[in-house]
Structure formats: C-alpha cells, structure tokens
Amino acid sequence: MDWYLHQHWIPGGFFVQVEQTWKGNGQELHMMEILSYDPIKKIHTSSSFASDASTWALTATFDNATSLEM
C-alpha cells in the first residue's frame, strides 16, 4: 500500500486542505478533506470527499492528551 499526503493552508489562513492518494491491489483512491476550527465552540471539524463518491464529516474536541471524535 502506498500513501501520499499533501496539506496546505487555504488562502486566508482559517482552513486546511488535505489531499490524499491511496494505491494498492491495483486500485487508487483520491481524497480531499477540509479542516477547520471554531474558536467560539472550541471544536475542530472535518469534511471529506473521496473519488469513490464516499463522503464523511466529523467534529473533534481535544482536552490535553485526550481527543473525542463524533
């Protein structure tokens, strides 16, 4: 399995765009993820989209060394 990851700040500096490629067993999957942070609610959010038409979204909070994803 080969995995390629590239991430960069979207202009304005409030969001991060993550691009991934997974290759293995003769298949290739491309994914794009947008990461953000809400300073009022103090939560991280992620919205993800893949080349196989799958999508997912999550929110996460961090408390010292503990994380909670929903």
C-alpha positions in Angstrom: 0.0 0.0 0.0 1.3 3.4 -1.0 0.0 6.6 0.6 0.6 10.2 -0.5 -0.5 13.1 1.7 -0.3 16.9 1.0 -1.8 19.6 3.1 -1.7 23.3 2.9 -3.5 26.4 4.3 -6.3 27.7 2.2 -5.8 31.4 1.5 -6.9 33.5 4.5 -5.4 31.0 7.0 -8.6 29.7 8.5 -8.9 26.3 6.8 -6.5 23.5 5.9 -7.0 21.4 2.7 -5.7 17.9 2.8 -5.2 15.8 -0.3 -4.5 12.1 -0.1 -3.9 9.3 -2.6 -4.0 5.6 -1.6 -2.7 3.0 -4.0 -2.8 -0.8 -3.5 -4.0 -4.0 -5.0 -4.4 -2.4 -8.4 -6.7 0.3 -7.1 -6.2 4.0 -6.5 -8.4 6.3 -4.2 -8.1 10.1 -4.1 -9.5 12.0 -1.1 -9.8 15.7 -0.2 -10.5 16.9 3.3 -11.2 20.4 4.6 -10.2 21.0 8.3 -11.5 24.0 10.3 -11.6 25.2 13.9 -14.5 27.1 15.5 -12.9 29.3 18.3 -16.3 30.0 19.9 -17.4 26.4 20.2 -13.8 25.2 20.6 -14.3 22.3 18.2 -12.4 21.1 15.1 -14.4 20.0 12.1 -13.6 17.9 9.0 -15.5 17.4 5.8 -14.1 14.7 3.4 -14.8 13.7 -0.1 -13.4 10.6 -2.0 -13.1 9.6 -5.6 -15.3 6.6 -5.0 -18.2 9.1 -4.2 -18.0 8.5 -0.4 -18.1 11.4 2.0 -17.9 11.8 5.7 -17.8 14.6 8.3 -16.7 14.7 11.9 -16.2 17.0 14.8 -13.4 16.7 17.4 -12.5 18.2 20.7 -9.2 18.0 22.5 -8.5 18.1 26.2 -4.8 17.9 26.9 -3.8 14.4 25.6 -7.4 13.2 25.0 -9.4 13.6 21.8 -13.1 12.9 21.2 -14.4 12.4 17.6 -18.1 12.3 16.8 
